[in-house]
Amino acid sequence: MDNQFNETELFKGGRTLSIMPTYACNANCKNCGTVSSPNDRNNLPLETIISSIEQAKHLGFMNVVFTGGEATLRWKDLVQAIQFAHNLDMPTRLVTNAHWANNEEEANLHIKELHNAGLNEINYSTGDEHVKYVPLNSVVNGIIAAIDHSLSLAVMIELTASRVLNRTSLTEHSKIKMLNETDKQKIRILESPWMPLNPLEIGTYPEGIAINRNNISSVSGCDSVLQTYVVQADGRIGACCGLGMRITPELNVGFSTGTDFLARAIKESESDFLKLLLHYKGPERILEWAASKNPEIKWENLYAHKCQACLRVYKDSKVADVLRHHHKELFAEVLQSVWLEEEYYRSLIEENFSPDPSVNSLTSLSFS
């Protein structure tokens, strides 16, 4: 792989390029994490899409994800971009609501074209909000077509306490029940909390899902920040693939102009101490720590989705005040996490154990 990473960069893991060809979507779901709708006309030029893929290849990114909005509304450009990435030996994934799979014939025609272009994986989004616009049957048609064309696939289902559509709804669908057991095993089903975009609004989830002092030990850092860079439909570059990124300016680290915008975005992201905290500590633990400094900060049983907790970190002035005055107390913890994850554990995996506990690039970190 043509990896041009600078050895002084902190994050040494594989990076993902996420591309949002458009913010437009045929659906208009409440609390859409990307604030997409049928009325949004932001579109990323094809030449920028191609340039971002070229840059990602040069920088050693491990894969390309096409998402939205609804990326398939830019069908011809999407297919061309998938083909371009495939020609560069970059694995590709598509996230879609399957609106194009109205029947089995249409589903097969679309999946065949995507497969021929080189698509490796397809992820379907569904749930109580999505099915208001795209029936579950369309998602099922898409699933079966993906299996028939040997695509890796996953289905993400919205998780709320009162949801009607769930894992059972999908597995008990008549067409899914007709599949043989081998094909059924190819369907990876994930349920993800459907979060409000207001960080202070409390979502309703099954018991035990929201984070509190009893289960926070199971929480890890955010593996999206520093790992995924999103070229958005309006040209901005996000430092994660998180929900609410459009309404959080601090999560945007550049604009897609020039020939090195991805490299500049990486540098900008890794020089921000708060993003390092989010990656290595996680937003829930940041809130827990901030509350220990200011008991007025309430966090328990409020958040089931990491992205809503992250919105709280950025939007709550009380949390910001604690971070502003006390963030230096976390320097040693973050330094240790960086060294353990990026140097020590990685060197063990590579069977070349020669850890260097000094991370020089931390000395120039800023806090924003």
Summary of the structure (lengths in Angstrom):
residues: 368
radius of gyration: 20.9
end to end distance: 33.5
largest distance: 60.3
contacts: 1224
relative contact order: 0.12
helix: 43%
strand: 14%
